[in-house]
Amino acid sequence: MACLFPIILFYAIEYKNKKKNYLFLFSFIVSSFLVGTKVPFLGILISLVCAGLFYFLKYIFTKNKKNIFVLTVPIIFIASLMIIILPYTPVGKNLNLHFKLVNVKEFSDFFDDDSDDDAMNVIYSSRNIFLENTKRNFYNAPLYRRFFGIGFVEEYSKEDQHYKAIEMDFHDIFFRFGFFGFLIYFSFVIFVCFKIFFKFLKNIKKQILNFKYILFLISILLILGIAFIAGHVFSAPAVSIYLVFFLNCLNAMFWEESFNEECLD
């Protein structure tokens, strides 16, 4: 839901049949609250903030007041409303329960040195604890296992052996498959991401004003961020297929544009 929302937002703003699109957008946001987990809510909130910043920057570059008032203000309103009603939703109730379990009472506690572990637990939902255990096993393993991975069956002792994933995709893939496995696994993603990045930089002033490009980039960045913090992205075909789709769409957009420019030249 988090990685698809920027595309839903693009259709709602840029395409015809506004009433139908906005109804779908509204139902999508409501669904993110009902799911009850942090990721969809935060993904939608981040997408809305980025969309608002996009239209604000577009107004600065183009001086078109329609962008700032007709689009930015509703986006800010929706994002603000989401934050206001958060405590009364399943997401808010789950967060409140989590705060109580780890002794985080106020937002300022996140910046208190004495509650670093509790704050990290809220963000990572105990994944940071599993990460430290796996990291210790990885660095204590023989050199060949660092190159080819320690696998998913961890041995804390002869009597304590169990299958456990960290549920943070980048870390899981690195520790489970090692240096070589990590490079092979992400070779395609790294290649296409660098290609898109340099294409974007080549004509950044034009691309930064293109709403479609920006929202596809936001989707990709959200997917990578979720994979780093929450997992279940690269290891889940039902989610990773969207990353492949977005990368190929962006790659095709940039390739088609450069192809057309070469033809015109």
PyMOL commands that set and color helices and strands:
alter all, ss='L'
color gray80, all
select helices_A, chain A and resi 5-14+18-35+38-62+65-88+90-101+107-111+113-124+127-140+143-148+169-202+204-207+211-229+237-264
alter helices_A, ss='H'
color red, helices_A
select strands_A, chain A and resi 153-155+161-163
alter strands_A, ss='S'
color yellow, strands_A
deselect
rebuild
show_as cartoon
